[in-house]
């Protein structure tokens, strides 16, 4: 196999003979079983197989047509549409895929990411969006996530409460990830966005979609109080 691209934590290889066969491997050989389950169990992608060695897995094999980083996908979209802003249908695909992954982790693994960083997203067949990070995946205890290492404030899309932390360990409500998802989605709907904006300012950025299900989905994600955030698209 030959390496075709990488995220911060994973290398992606393509079989030299079977170009539809890809292997996604953790660079540090971390156990990624829960992470991989969040992709395989909800059937976000078909024909995905976990390379499992005594419940210690660091690789996932996917049979598909293409895999690329989110940055590569955005450049492709820029060439097609003349803008980095993503089409409405693509935004919905992102929400569906990442919400399925989050829902599985919350309901079946009692785990959750605390951040969505585009550098950790892989795009399968230009329509399936998968988050690959063991670093950002933490156990949930009493509705909280516990982070024991410093967080870079320019890393991905952080919630206001994560922006305001000044010491470790960080104890944060798991719904911090809902805010991160909302920021990530809005950033792909508009040209410019600063993560320090208030909910009111952020919602004003997408006034052009007011009245849509997407608008109210984002409004629920971006509540200032973490416990009031919901991942519901109705």
Secondary structure as a PSIPRED ss2 file (coil, helix, strand):
# PSIPRED VFORMAT (PSIPRED V4.0)

   1 X C   1.000  0.000  0.000
   2 X E   0.000  0.000  1.000
   3 X E   0.000  0.000  1.000
   4 X E   0.000  0.000  1.000
   5 X E   0.000  0.000  1.000
   6 X E   0.000  0.000  1.000
   7 X C   1.000  0.000  0.000
   8 X C   1.000  0.000  0.000
   9 X C   1.000  0.000  0.000
  10 X E   0.000  0.000  1.000
  11 X E   0.000  0.000  1.000
  12 X E   0.000  0.000  1.000
  13 X E   0.000  0.000  1.000
  14 X E   0.000  0.000  1.000
  15 X C   1.000  0.000  0.000
  16 X C   1.000  0.000  0.000
  17 X C   1.000  0.000  0.000
  18 X C   1.000  0.000  0.000
  19 X C   1.000  0.000  0.000
  20 X C   1.000  0.000  0.000
  21 X E   0.000  0.000  1.000
  22 X E   0.000  0.000  1.000
  23 X E   0.000  0.000  1.000
  24 X E   0.000  0.000  1.000
  25 X E   0.000  0.000  1.000
  26 X E   0.000  0.000  1.000
  27 X C   1.000  0.000  0.000
  28 X C   1.000  0.000  0.000
  29 X C   1.000  0.000  0.000
  30 X C   1.000  0.000  0.000
  31 X C   1.000  0.000  0.000
  32 X C   1.000  0.000  0.000
  33 X H   0.000  1.000  0.000
  34 X H   0.000  1.000  0.000
  35 X H   0.000  1.000  0.000
  36 X H   0.000  1.000  0.000
  37 X H   0.000  1.000  0.000
  38 X H   0.000  1.000  0.000
  39 X H   0.000  1.000  0.000
  40 X H   0.000  1.000  0.000
  41 X C   1.000  0.000  0.000
  42 X C   1.000  0.000  0.000
  43 X C   1.000  0.000  0.000
  44 X C   1.000  0.000  0.000
  45 X C   1.000  0.000  0.000
  46 X C   1.000  0.000  0.000
  47 X C   1.000  0.000  0.000
  48 X E   0.000  0.000  1.000
  49 X E   0.000  0.000  1.000
  50 X E   0.000  0.000  1.000
  51 X E   0.000  0.000  1.000
  52 X E   0.000  0.000  1.000
  53 X E   0.000  0.000  1.000
  54 X C   1.000  0.000  0.000
  55 X C   1.000  0.000  0.000
  56 X E   0.000  0.000  1.000
  57 X E   0.000  0.000  1.000
  58 X E   0.000  0.000  1.000
  59 X E   0.000  0.000  1.000
  60 X E   0.000  0.000  1.000
  61 X E   0.000  0.000  1.000
  62 X E   0.000  0.000  1.000
  63 X E   0.000  0.000  1.000
  64 X C   1.000  0.000  0.000
  65 X C   1.000  0.000  0.000
  66 X C   1.000  0.000  0.000
  67 X E   0.000  0.000  1.000
  68 X E   0.000  0.000  1.000
  69 X E   0.000  0.000  1.000
  70 X H   0.000  1.000  0.000
  71 X H   0.000  1.000  0.000
  72 X H   0.000  1.000  0.000
  73 X H   0.000  1.000  0.000
  74 X H   0.000  1.000  0.000
  75 X H   0.000  1.000  0.000
  76 X H   0.000  1.000  0.000
  77 X H   0.000  1.000  0.000
  78 X H   0.000  1.000  0.000
  79 X H   0.000  1.000  0.000
  80 X H   0.000  1.000  0.000
  81 X H   0.000  1.000  0.000
  82 X C   1.000  0.000  0.000
  83 X C   1.000  0.000  0.000
  84 X C   1.000  0.000  0.000
  85 X C   1.000  0.000  0.000
  86 X C   1.000  0.000  0.000
  87 X C   1.000  0.000  0.000
  88 X H   0.000  1.000  0.000
  89 X H   0.000  1.000  0.000
  90 X H   0.000  1.000  0.000
  91 X H   0.000  1.000  0.000
  92 X H   0.000  1.000  0.000
  93 X H   0.000  1.000  0.000
  94 X H   0.000  1.000  0.000
  95 X H   0.000  1.000  0.000
  96 X H   0.000  1.000  0.000
  97 X H   0.000  1.000  0.000
  98 X H   0.000  1.000  0.000
  99 X H   0.000  1.000  0.000
 100 X H   0.000  1.000  0.000
 101 X H   0.000  1.000  0.000
 102 X H   0.000  1.000  0.000
 103 X H   0.000  1.000  0.000
 104 X H   0.000  1.000  0.000
 105 X H   0.000  1.000  0.000
 106 X H   0.000  1.000  0.000
 107 X H   0.000  1.000  0.000
 108 X H   0.000  1.000  0.000
 109 X H   0.000  1.000  0.000
 110 X C   1.000  0.000  0.000
 111 X E   0.000  0.000  1.000
 112 X E   0.000  0.000  1.000
 113 X E   0.000  0.000  1.000
 114 X C   1.000  0.000  0.000
 115 X C   1.000  0.000  0.000
 116 X E   0.000  0.000  1.000
 117 X C   1.000  0.000  0.000
 118 X H   0.000  1.000  0.000
 119 X H   0.000  1.000  0.000
 120 X H   0.000  1.000  0.000
 121 X E   0.000  0.000  1.000
 122 X E   0.000  0.000  1.000
 123 X E   0.000  0.000  1.000
 124 X E   0.000  0.000  1.000
 125 X C   1.000  0.000  0.000
 126 X C   1.000  0.000  0.000
 127 X C   1.000  0.000  0.000
 128 X E   0.000  0.000  1.000
 129 X E   0.000  0.000  1.000
 130 X E   0.000  0.000  1.000
 131 X E   0.000  0.000  1.000
 132 X C   1.000  0.000  0.000
 133 X C   1.000  0.000  0.000
 134 X C   1.000  0.000  0.000
 135 X C   1.000  0.000  0.000
 136 X C   1.000  0.000  0.000
 137 X E   0.000  0.000  1.000
 138 X E   0.000  0.000  1.000
 139 X E   0.000  0.000  1.000
 140 X E   0.000  0.000  1.000
 141 X E   0.000  0.000  1.000
 142 X C   1.000  0.000  0.000
 143 X C   1.000  0.000  0.000
 144 X E   0.000  0.000  1.000
 145 X E   0.000  0.000  1.000
 146 X E   0.000  0.000  1.000
 147 X E   0.000  0.000  1.000
 148 X C   1.000  0.000  0.000
 149 X C   1.000  0.000  0.000
 150 X C   1.000  0.000  0.000
 151 X C   1.000  0.000  0.000
 152 X C   1.000  0.000  0.000
 153 X C   1.000  0.000  0.000
 154 X C   1.000  0.000  0.000
 155 X C   1.000  0.000  0.000
 156 X C   1.000  0.000  0.000
 157 X E   0.000  0.000  1.000
 158 X C   1.000  0.000  0.000
 159 X C   1.000  0.000  0.000
 160 X H   0.000  1.000  0.000
 161 X H   0.000  1.000  0.000
 162 X H   0.000  1.000  0.000
 163 X H   0.000  1.000  0.000
 164 X C   1.000  0.000  0.000
 165 X C   1.000  0.000  0.000
 166 X C   1.000  0.000  0.000
 167 X C   1.000  0.000  0.000
 168 X C   1.000  0.000  0.000
 169 X C   1.000  0.000  0.000
 170 X E   0.000  0.000  1.000
 171 X E   0.000  0.000  1.000
 172 X E   0.000  0.000  1.000
 173 X E   0.000  0.000  1.000
 174 X C   1.000  0.000  0.000
 175 X C   1.000  0.000  0.000
 176 X H   0.000  1.000  0.000
 177 X H   0.000  1.000  0.000
 178 X H   0.000  1.000  0.000
 179 X H   0.000  1.000  0.000
 180 X H   0.000  1.000  0.000
 181 X H   0.000  1.000  0.000
 182 X H   0.000  1.000  0.000
 183 X H   0.000  1.000  0.000
 184 X H   0.000  1.000  0.000
 185 X H   0.000  1.000  0.000
 186 X H   0.000  1.000  0.000
 187 X H   0.000  1.000  0.000
 188 X C   1.000  0.000  0.000
 189 X C   1.000  0.000  0.000
 190 X C   1.000  0.000  0.000
 191 X C   1.000  0.000  0.000
 192 X C   1.000  0.000  0.000
 193 X C   1.000  0.000  0.000
 194 X C   1.000  0.000  0.000
 195 X C   1.000  0.000  0.000
 196 X C   1.000  0.000  0.000
 197 X C   1.000  0.000  0.000
 198 X C   1.000  0.000  0.000
 199 X H   0.000  1.000  0.000
 200 X H   0.000  1.000  0.000
 201 X H   0.000  1.000  0.000
 202 X H   0.000  1.000  0.000
 203 X H   0.000  1.000  0.000
 204 X H   0.000  1.000  0.000
 205 X H   0.000  1.000  0.000
 206 X C   1.000  0.000  0.000
 207 X H   0.000  1.000  0.000
 208 X H   0.000  1.000  0.000
 209 X H   0.000  1.000  0.000
 210 X C   1.000  0.000  0.000
 211 X C   1.000  0.000  0.000
 212 X C   1.000  0.000  0.000
 213 X H   0.000  1.000  0.000
 214 X H   0.000  1.000  0.000
 215 X H   0.000  1.000  0.000
 216 X H   0.000  1.000  0.000
 217 X H   0.000  1.000  0.000
 218 X H   0.000  1.000  0.000
 219 X H   0.000  1.000  0.000
 220 X H   0.000  1.000  0.000
 221 X H   0.000  1.000  0.000
 222 X C   1.000  0.000  0.000
 223 X C   1.000  0.000  0.000
 224 X C   1.000  0.000  0.000
 225 X C   1.000  0.000  0.000
 226 X H   0.000  1.000  0.000
 227 X H   0.000  1.000  0.000
 228 X H   0.000  1.000  0.000
 229 X C   1.000  0.000  0.000
 230 X C   1.000  0.000  0.000
 231 X C   1.000  0.000  0.000
 232 X C   1.000  0.000  0.000
 233 X C   1.000  0.000  0.000
 234 X C   1.000  0.000  0.000
